[in-house]
Amino acid sequence: MTEMAGGRLASAPQSTEAVGSKQIREATASPVLLGVDKLVRYFGGVAAVDGCTFEITRNSITGLIGPNGAGKTTTVNLIAGAIKPKSGRVVLDGEDVTGLVPHRLAAKGLIRTFQISREYKAMTVLENLMASPRDQSGEKLLNVFFRGRVYRAEERRHLEKALGVLADFGLYAKRNDYAGNLSGGQKRLLELARAVMAEPKLLLLDEPMAGINPALVDVVTEHIMAMRDNLGVTFLIIEHNLEVVERVCDHVVAMALGSTLATGSMAELRANEAVVSAYLTGGEA
């Protein structure tokens, strides 16, 4: 992965891939990892999402764009289980997961971030990563008392991996700092680092470039592409920076008034009169 400014510390551990954290890509007959089919959600009688439909191809980066009020975040909330749809379906890796609560979706490999970073502020950067792997043995009380050897060995593996991930993301020197004291850009990197520890199939990012120093935008985008290329992570990204979308996204979904307006490459959408009109008029009811 790309180093941050200042480079990796000479004493830092091996990279994530070197310690065996590379995610094995699952063989599957279908190239589609996520299917969103005619999702509908109302708030106070107003359709925030109204028949939204699209697909996300495995091992790709898909952008979700549209003017304010288009329904992008609501759509992501529906996919991630934060709210339930009035109608429609969400299919993850061939399984209908419509309406499943977030922790059950996370167990299936669907992880999301938020517009405002939600790190554990009173925990150190390293502790944030150590809390991120799914299905840890230590989460079961009996394992702590009766399977201590297994629990401790797993914790050592997680620690080794976490230190390597922090080195990859340029956060190794911050490992003992409280996460709440990080800069906005460092918090975004911490979110991605935590996601690596959780080994997602699908990572939903809600405006990952919002509120960060422009100098770090390239760093964050390069890490996203590296996670796709090296770890096989599939992404759905809400992003208003269309230059970033054009640079990193394999496919783009444009929304307006709660519906899918158009899909294609960013270049194709720039030439789409309906998409241009939606941005010029705001696309709001």
Wavefront OBJ file of the C-alpha trace (Angstrom):
o trace
v 0.000 0.000 0.000
v 1.011 3.600 -0.492
v 2.904 5.226 2.376
v 1.672 8.401 4.014
v 3.767 11.540 4.320
v 6.755 10.766 6.476
v 6.880 7.173 5.310
v 6.796 4.009 7.336
v 8.863 3.844 10.497
v 11.983 1.758 10.162
v 10.995 -0.229 13.240
v 7.428 -0.851 12.081
v 6.230 -4.443 11.668
v 5.749 -6.192 8.368
v 2.924 -5.097 6.113
v -0.565 -6.555 6.300
v 0.003 -8.827 3.336
v 3.308 -10.083 4.761
v 1.620 -11.293 7.947
v -0.922 -13.264 5.983
v -3.877 -10.918 6.092
v -4.609 -10.966 2.371
v -8.271 -11.823 1.947
v -8.965 -14.926 -0.117
v -11.393 -14.107 -2.912
v -14.295 -16.517 -2.927
v -15.036 -18.460 -6.071
v -18.576 -17.785 -7.253
v -20.705 -18.347 -10.308
v -22.079 -14.807 -10.222
v -19.995 -11.660 -10.674
v -22.669 -9.652 -8.809
v -21.936 -9.204 -5.112
v -24.802 -6.827 -4.241
v -28.189 -6.415 -5.849
v -30.508 -3.532 -4.922
v -33.981 -4.113 -6.324
v -36.740 -1.456 -6.284
v -36.063 -0.162 -2.767
v -38.706 2.177 -1.349
v -38.603 4.135 1.912
v -40.927 6.929 3.062
v -40.409 9.532 5.768
v -43.537 11.443 6.778
v -45.280 10.603 3.529
v -42.325 11.713 1.376
v -40.482 9.078 -0.668
v -36.801 9.429 0.298
v -36.018 6.345 -1.807
v -38.432 5.447 -4.577
v -37.682 2.314 -6.579
v -33.874 2.517 -6.456
v -32.298 -0.366 -8.405
v -28.676 -1.197 -9.225
v -26.025 -3.920 -8.982
v -22.457 -3.946 -7.690
v -19.913 -6.221 -9.327
v -17.566 -8.212 -7.136
v -14.084 -6.731 -6.592
v -15.077 -3.326 -7.975
v -15.441 0.248 -6.747
v -18.900 1.675 -7.435
v -19.675 5.345 -6.922
v -23.096 6.574 -5.776
v -23.632 10.193 -6.802
v -26.447 12.707 -7.000
v -27.483 16.132 -5.744
v -28.340 16.775 -2.100
v -31.681 15.165 -1.298
v -31.303 12.476 -3.977
v -31.605 9.664 -1.404
v -28.019 8.403 -1.424
v -27.446 8.116 2.322
v -30.923 6.686 2.879
v -30.149 4.039 0.261
v -26.915 3.123 2.031
v -28.780 3.006 5.355
v -31.287 0.590 3.804
v -28.508 -1.622 2.420
v -26.641 -1.585 5.747
v -29.723 -2.440 7.821
v -29.851 0.845 9.757
v -33.461 1.281 8.573
v -35.888 -1.080 6.869
v -37.433 -0.539 3.433
v -41.165 -0.263 2.830
v -40.631 -2.558 -0.128
v -37.859 -3.893 -2.370
v -34.956 -6.240 -1.803
v -31.261 -6.226 -0.926
v -29.360 -9.328 -2.060
v -25.806 -9.892 -0.802
v -23.746 -12.631 -2.440
v -26.896 -14.402 -3.608
v -28.690 -14.184 -0.239
v -31.715 -11.993 0.446
v -30.623 -9.861 3.407
v -33.396 -7.266 3.254
v -34.042 -5.755 6.671
v -31.315 -7.637 8.521
v -29.879 -5.637 11.426
v -26.358 -4.181 11.022
v -24.503 -6.656 13.252
v -25.927 -9.608 11.310
v -24.933 -7.982 8.033
v -21.458 -7.288 9.424
v -21.129 -10.994 10.230
v -21.829 -11.658 6.546
v -19.088 -9.251 5.483
v -21.021 -6.015 4.866
v -19.277 -3.168 6.718
v -20.051 0.568 6.522
v -18.645 3.919 7.587
v -20.462 7.210 8.190
v -20.272 10.825 7.024
v -18.904 11.730 10.464
v -16.215 9.325 11.666
v -17.279 7.082 14.552
v -14.041 5.940 16.095
v -13.870 4.857 19.746
v -12.579 8.194 20.972
v -11.496 7.092 24.462
v -9.588 4.052 23.140
v -6.157 4.117 21.567
v -5.683 3.768 17.839
v -4.353 0.230 18.356
v -7.275 -0.695 20.605
v -9.674 0.510 17.894
v -8.142 -1.995 15.502
v -8.048 -4.803 18.061
v -11.802 -4.386 18.593
v -12.570 -4.686 14.871
v -12.104 -8.369 13.826
v -15.326 -10.319 13.515
v -16.195 -13.407 15.611
v -13.405 -13.066 18.161
v -13.073 -15.933 20.631
v -12.809 -13.465 23.499
v -16.359 -12.301 22.812
v -17.563 -15.534 24.457
v -16.991 -15.513 28.210
v -16.512 -19.276 28.503
v -13.645 -19.166 26.008
v -11.771 -16.710 28.212
v -11.928 -19.105 31.170
v -11.794 -22.533 29.505
v -10.030 -21.953 26.179
v -7.444 -19.440 27.282
v -4.695 -20.816 25.063
v -6.841 -20.492 21.940
v -8.016 -17.015 22.972
v -4.491 -15.755 23.682
v -3.092 -17.188 20.430
v -5.866 -15.489 18.454
v -5.199 -12.202 20.257
v -1.501 -12.410 19.363
v -2.414 -12.936 15.697
v -4.767 -9.964 15.787
v -2.083 -7.811 17.431
v 0.504 -8.732 14.819
v -1.950 -8.008 12.036
v -3.114 -4.726 13.615
v 0.443 -3.407 13.915
v 1.083 -4.296 10.290
v -2.112 -2.560 9.174
v -1.205 0.564 11.149
v 2.182 0.578 9.458
v 0.530 0.276 6.046
v -1.769 3.215 6.782
v 0.946 5.436 8.226
v -0.602 5.327 11.705
v 1.980 3.195 13.497
v 3.465 6.172 15.328
v -0.048 7.036 16.547
v -0.835 3.530 17.828
v -0.876 4.563 21.524
v -2.658 7.897 20.978
v -6.343 8.251 21.759
v -8.331 7.930 18.533
v -10.340 11.037 19.406
v -7.162 13.127 19.129
v -6.461 12.229 15.492
v -6.917 14.737 12.680
v -9.885 14.396 10.319
v -7.781 12.715 7.650
v -6.179 10.335 10.133
v -9.636 9.345 11.382
v -10.630 8.468 7.818
v -7.523 6.313 7.518
v -8.344 4.717 10.868
v -11.803 3.810 9.543
v -10.232 2.062 6.562
v -7.679 0.335 8.795
v -10.459 -0.934 11.051
v -12.270 -2.220 7.972
v -9.182 -4.185 6.925
v -9.222 -5.867 10.343
v -12.894 -6.813 9.830
v -12.115 -8.345 6.393
v -15.263 -7.126 4.598
v -16.681 -8.495 1.400
v -18.418 -5.173 0.784
v -17.416 -1.829 2.312
v -19.883 1.073 2.178
v -18.214 4.483 2.503
v -20.371 7.563 3.075
v -18.480 10.641 1.828
v -14.968 9.466 2.808
v -13.372 12.674 1.478
v -15.622 15.016 3.467
v -13.808 17.290 5.913
v -10.270 16.075 5.258
v -7.219 18.039 4.177
v -7.012 18.076 0.357
v -3.428 16.831 0.682
v -4.756 13.573 2.175
v -7.390 12.946 -0.497
v -4.857 11.200 -2.732
v -3.651 9.093 0.200
v -7.162 7.920 1.063
v -8.041 7.153 -2.575
v -4.850 5.167 -3.067
v -5.619 3.080 0.022
v -9.135 2.398 -1.260
v -7.773 1.188 -4.601
v -5.118 -0.900 -2.854
v -7.768 -2.575 -0.688
v -9.662 -3.457 -3.853
v -6.588 -4.680 -5.711
v -4.699 -6.435 -2.887
v -7.450 -7.596 -0.528
v -10.358 -8.136 -2.898
v -12.650 -5.673 -1.106
v -15.679 -4.433 -3.046
v -16.747 -0.819 -2.452
v -19.865 1.321 -2.695
v -18.873 4.948 -2.173
v -21.078 8.016 -1.758
v -18.914 10.923 -2.836
v -19.536 14.516 -3.954
v -15.992 15.007 -5.259
v -16.625 13.929 -8.839
v -12.929 14.088 -9.736
v -12.296 11.411 -7.089
v -15.239 9.376 -8.384
v -13.880 9.524 -11.930
v -10.412 8.509 -10.747
v -11.269 5.526 -8.540
v -14.679 4.155 -9.538
v -15.137 1.361 -12.054
v -18.858 2.062 -12.272
v -21.107 4.923 -11.142
v -24.777 5.048 -10.128
v -26.485 8.448 -10.343
v -29.569 9.080 -8.209
v -32.206 11.838 -8.218
v -35.484 12.112 -6.325
v -34.874 8.749 -4.652
v -34.556 6.787 -7.878
v -31.762 5.461 -10.065
v -31.336 8.064 -12.786
v -28.503 6.518 -14.803
v -25.534 4.143 -14.507
v -22.227 3.906 -16.331
v -18.752 5.372 -16.244
v -18.261 8.891 -14.909
v -17.423 10.053 -18.431
v -20.719 8.645 -19.703
v -22.688 10.285 -16.893
v -21.040 13.660 -17.559
v -22.499 13.447 -21.063
v -25.939 12.370 -19.838
v -28.367 15.298 -20.083
v -30.644 13.921 -17.336
v -27.727 13.672 -14.892
v -26.448 17.148 -15.734
v -29.949 18.561 -15.338
v -30.404 16.881 -11.958
v -27.222 18.502 -10.657
v -28.147 21.899 -12.061
v -31.689 21.834 -10.621
v -30.766 20.051 -7.381
v -32.901 17.037 -8.184
v -35.090 17.659 -5.162
v -38.852 17.584 -4.782
l 1 2 3 4 5 6 7 8 9 10 11 12 13 14 15 16 17 18 19 20 21 22 23 24 25 26 27 28 29 30 31 32 33 34 35 36 37 38 39 40 41 42 43 44 45 46 47 48 49 50 51 52 53 54 55 56 57 58 59 60 61 62 63 64 65 66 67 68 69 70 71 72 73 74 75 76 77 78 79 80 81 82 83 84 85 86 87 88 89 90 91 92 93 94 95 96 97 98 99 100 101 102 103 104 105 106 107 108 109 110 111 112 113 114 115 116 117 118 119 120 121 122 123 124 125 126 127 128 129 130 131 132 133 134 135 136 137 138 139 140 141 142 143 144 145 146 147 148 149 150 151 152 153 154 155 156 157 158 159 160 161 162 163 164 165 166 167 168 169 170 171 172 173 174 175 176 177 178 179 180 181 182 183 184 185 186 187 188 189 190 191 192 193 194 195 196 197 198 199 200 201 202 203 204 205 206 207 208 209 210 211 212 213 214 215 216 217 218 219 220 221 222 223 224 225 226 227 228 229 230 231 232 233 234 235 236 237 238 239 240 241 242 243 244 245 246 247 248 249 250 251 252 253 254 255 256 257 258 259 260 261 262 263 264 265 266 267 268 269 270 271 272 273 274 275 276 277 278 279 280 281 282 283 284 285
